[in-house]
């Protein structure tokens, strides 16, 4: 059963079934443990959004006057207080939705901050010239000027839907990406995220945890050379930039969606961070992350174990690295090897979930075994998304097969989210998970 904690600075009472205050006394020791990685950071799109976006709320909507409300209610033969309240809420909601295009247009002309999913969908729709996505709603004044036909509540819903352009669909990234030519889509993503370099406090905090973990191993204070795992579905390189800034030896792993080959990028900065004296030592390190040395391309290592990524393991390692596993593909690796391993459209997600079944062929065993043996710290995800829930269910299925899952009941998965509704309880009712309702920056400050 889920446990819910709320940050009093973000959520005002009453708290309902939730507990006030964040359980940082339980999270920090797990995240700071250098003997074994007990919590694996799992970064979603929200983890890369700047603080201004995370905290910015739409301007309060203008409340319709009594005369305006009476005129609308009369047109629809509404006389009950509840009916009038419904109309009032619908009018105010239409205003909130109408503010969205202005927020997206602020990114035009280049932006160093990561786009939200809505912004990315809107920009891609504009790039593809998809007419239905150009405008999302009309003003309150336009609505009040219209003379709707008399009818019941259903007609009001239809009218509000038309006002907000819901009949042409609000831009959704998965749906919009499905309209794009793959080369055009990859070019758009590469150009968009090449400009993103505004790191968040959260990225630096995670990099600090990774640095201490690998430092102890590379200085031989801890014998095993296990890598520090960071998982992300993001296309940006903000966590990689944070690791480089903190001088953490690192690598990036992804899986080619067509062949299931594992691809690992070890940047040249890792050589300096590890104090390797010559190129031969660096080449020896890279060999430990690949099977066939002849497959190295510009520092990239390609693995092929019967074309099944699930069999990929890393024995006899001499150093520990921070490994960023990019679950939905890496734009950088994709560009350098001329591959197409990006998961972004509806079609991609369906294929991803089919391929990532019980055998987890798209999760290398080296990462999968760690996911099964540790717990996950979800940062910047909305569990209302079916694809996120699907991935998590697969992780739970794999974990159940591992003996290591039989551990202290206090070892739980954590979800840090900015909102929590009563309807969310159904999503978490069968999961042994802790939900922290707070802003990501608030959470990072307490780490």
N, C-alpha and C positions, 0 to 999 in steps of 0.2 A: 504494500500500500504506500502511496506517495506521501511524503512529508513536505509540507509547504511552509516556507519561511518568508517573511516580508520585511523589507527595509523600511523602517518608520519614516525615513527621510524621503521616500518615494511614494509609499502607500500610506494613506491616512486611515485611522480607525473609522469604523469597526473592522477587524481583521477576519471575522468569521472563524473558520476552523484553522486558519493559518497561525503560525507562531511568530510573534514580533522579534526582530533581530535576526542576523545571519549567523549560521553555525561555523564561523571562521575558526573557532578553536578545534573543530574537527577537520576542516579542510586544509588549513595551513600545514599541520604536521604531515599529512599525506602528500601534499605537493612539495614539501621541503625534504622529504626522505630521500637521501642519496644512496642508500643501500639497495633499494629496489624502487622502480617507478610504480607507485600505487595509484596515481591519477594520470591519465593521458589527456592532455588538452585536445579538444575537438573543435576547431574554429569554423564558424559559419560566417555568412555575409555580414551579419550585424556586428561581428567582432572588428570589422575594418571600418565601420562608419565613424566619422569624426564626432566629437562630443557635441558640437553644435547641432548635428542632425539627430543624435540620440536623444537630446533633451528638448528639441524644438517641437512645439505643438502648434497646430493651426490656430489662426486668430479666432477668437470667439465669434460664432455666427450672430448675425443681427436677428433679433427676435421680431417676428412680424407683428404689426400693430393689431389692435383689437378689430379695427375696421377691415384690414386686409384679411385677417383670419375669418371674420364673419362673412366676407364676400365669397371666399373660397368655400367655406362650409355651406353657404346657401346654394352655390352652384351644384354641390353634390348632395344636397338634401341631408346634411349632417346636423344633428341637433344635440347629440349626447356629449357630455364632457370628455369621455374617453375618445370619441371620434374626433373632436376638435384638437385634443392633445396629440393624436396621431398625425394630423395634418401639420401641426406646428413642428413636431419633431422631424417630419419628412422634409419640410422646407429648410430647416436649419442644417440637416444632414446634407442636403443638396449643396448648400454653401460651402461646407467643409470639403466636399469632394471637388468643388470647383477651384479650390486653392491649389490642388496638386500640380497642374501644368506649370504654374509659376515657379514652384520649387524645382521642377525638372529643368526648366529653361535656364536656371542659374548656373548649370554646369556647362552650358554651351561655350565654345571658344577655348576649351581645354581646362582641365581641373586636376589638381594633385591629390584630391581626396577620392576615396573609393566610392563608386556609385551604389545606391541602394538598388535592390532588385527592380523596384518600380521605375527608378530613373533609367536603369540600363534597358529595360523593356521599352520605355518611351523613346529613348535615343535611338535604339535599334529600329523601332517602328518608323521613326522619322527618316532614318537612313534608307529604309526599304520602301519609303513612300506608301505606307499602308494607310489609306485614307481613314478607315474607322477609328484609328488611334490618335488622330491629330487633335481632337478636341474632346474633353471629358467634362461635359456639363455646361449649363448656362447659369446666368445670375438669378438671384432671387427676384429682381425687378422684372426680368423677362418672363419668369414663371407667373408672377402676379398680373402681368399684362395679358396673358393668354386667357381665353374663355373656354374652359374645358366643358365637355358634354356632361350633362347630368348623369349620375350613376352612383355606384356603391363604393366600398373601400377598395375593391379589386381595381376599379378604374383609377383610383388615386395612386395605387401602387404602380400601375402601368404608366401613368403620367410622370411620376417621380423617376421611374426607370428611364423614360425617354429623356427627361431633363438631364439626368446624369449620364446619358449615353450608355446605359447598361445594356441596351438592346444590341449594341455593337461590341460589347465586352470591354471591360477595363483592361488596360495592357497588362498582360502576364508574360513574364520572361520566357517560360517554357513554350507557350503558344506562339508568341511572336517569332522566337528563334526557329520554329518549325517552318516558317515561310521563307527562310533565308537559304540562299545557295551556300554550300559549306565553305567554299573559298572566300566568299564575301563575308560570311559570318566570322571566320577565323581572323580575317583582316581587320574587321571591326573590333573584335575583342582585343587583338594585339595592340591596335592603336589606342584603344580606350585605356587599357591597364598599363601601357608603357608609361603613361603620365602619372600614375598613382604612386606616390611615395610618402604620403602623410601617415606616419605610423601612429598608433594609439599607445597609450600607457600600458595597455594589456599586452601588446606585442613585446614590449621591453621587459615586462615582468616575467613573461614566459621564457624569454631568452635568458634572463638571469637564473631561473630555475634550471634550465638546460645546461648553462655554463658550469654551475656548481656540480651537477651530476656527472658530466663528462670529465671535468677537471680532476675529480677525485680518482677516476679510473685511469686517466692518462698519466697521472703522477704516481700511479701504482699504490695509492692508499687503499683502493678496492681492486681485487684481483680480476674479476670478470670485466670484459670490455663491451658490455651491453650498450646499445645506442639508446639515446633519449628520444622517444617517439612523440611526434606532434602530427596530428591528422587535421587536414583542412579540405573543404570543398571549394575554397576560394581560388579565383584565377589570379589575384594580385600576388605580389612578391613581398608583402609587408613583413611577414614573419621571417623570411629569408634575410631581408634587410636588417631586421632587428638582431638576428643572430650574427650577421657580419659586423654590425656596429659594436656588439658586445665581445667581438673576437672569439666567437664560438665555432670550433670546427664542425662543419655540417655537410649534409648531402640532401638531395631531393629525389624522392622515389615516386614513380608513377607506373601505370601498366598500360601497354598498348591494347586498346579495346578489340582490335581485330585478331591479333595473334596471341594475346595473353602474355607477351614477353614483358619482363620487368625491365624498367629503364631507371638508371640511377645517375644523377649528375653530381659530381664532386667538384665544387669550385676551387680555383687555384688558391684562394685565400686560406683554404684549409691547410695547405702545405705550410704556410707561414705560422698559422695559429698553433699547429702541432710542433713547430720547431724542426721540421724535417730539413736536413742540411743540403740535400741534393735531389735532383729529379728522379733518380733511381729509387729513392725511398718513397717518393710520392707515387711513382708507378706501381711499386709493390703494394702500397695501400689500396690503390684502385683495383688491383687484381683481386683483392679480398672481397670486393663487391661485384665481381663478375665471374662468369664461368669460362667464357671464351675470350682470351686477351685480344684476339684479332678483331673483336667487335667494338673496341673502343673508338669513339668518334669525338674529337675535340673535347676530351675530358669526360665524355658520356660513356657509361658502361651498359651494354645490352646483354641481358641474360636469356638463355634459352634452355630450359629443362623440359624437354618434350612439349614445349609450347604451353606448359601449365604453370602459371605463376604461383599456384598454391604450394608447389614443391620448393619454392625458393627459400633457402636458408643461408645463414652466414656463419660458417664454422671458422675456427682458428683466427679470430680477429686480433690484431695487435693494438688497435686504438678504438676509442669510443667516440662516436660522433652524435650530433643532434640530427636525427633523420626526420625530414618533413615529408610525410606521405600525402600526396595530392590526389585525393580520392576521385575527383572529377577531371583530372588531367592537368598538365602543366603547359601553359602557353609557350614558355621558353624552350622546353624540351621538344614540344610539338613543332616549333618553328625550326629548330636546329636540325632535326632529323627528318623534316618534311613528313610528319605523321598526322593523324587525325584522331587524337585520343580524348577530345573534349566532350564532356557530358553537359548538355545545356538545353536541348529541345525536348519536347514531349517524347519524340521517337527515341532519343538518346536515353531518357530515363527508363522507358519501358524495357529497352534492350539491356540497360544496366541492371535493373532489378531481376530480369530473367537470367542473365549471366551470373549474377551474384546470389545464386540460390544457396541451397544447403551446403554445397561443396565450396562456396566462396572462391571461385576461380579468379576473381578480380581483386582479391585481398591476398597478397603474398603471405605465405605461412609465417615468415619472420615477424610481420606486423600482426597478422591474425592471431597468432598464439599469444602475443602480448596483449591484444585487445581482450582476449578471453580470460587472461590471468589477472588483469588489472581492472580498474574501474575508470569510467570516462567522465570528463568534465566538459559538458557541452556549453559553448560560449557563442552567442549570436545566432541561435537557431530558433525557429518557430516550429513547435511540434504539431502545429495545425497542418503543416505541409505533409502530404501523404508520402513523399519520397524520403523525408527525414525519418518518419515513423517506420517506413519499410526497411531502411538501412539499420535502424536500431533493433528491430525485431530479428534481423539476420544475425546481428552481433549477439543478442540474447540466446538465440538458438545455438550458436557456436559455443558460447560460454557454458551452456548447460551440458555440453559433451565433454567439457574439460574437468578433470578432477580438481584443478586449482580453483574452480568456482566455489568449492566448499570452504568458505572462509568466514571470518567474523561477520556477523550480521551488520555491524557498523560500517563495513566496507560497501559503500553505495555509489551509484552513479549520481552525478549532479547536473542540473540544468539551471543556468543563469538566464533569466528572461525578464523583460521590462514590464510585462503584463501578465495577469492571471485572472481568468474568469471561472465562474462556477462550471461552465460547460467543459473546461479543460480537465476537470476532475475525471471525466469518463476516459480520456486518453491515457491517464496515468493510473487508473484504478487497479490494474493488475501488475504494475511495475514497481519494483523495490527501488524507488528513486527519490531524491531530494530536490525540490524545486525552490530556487532562490529568486524572489521577485525583487529586482533592483536594477539599476543602470550598470552597464559593464564597467564604466569608469569608476563608479563607487566601489564595485567589487575589486577592481585592480588596485585601488588605493589602499584597501585593507589587506592586500597580500604582502 
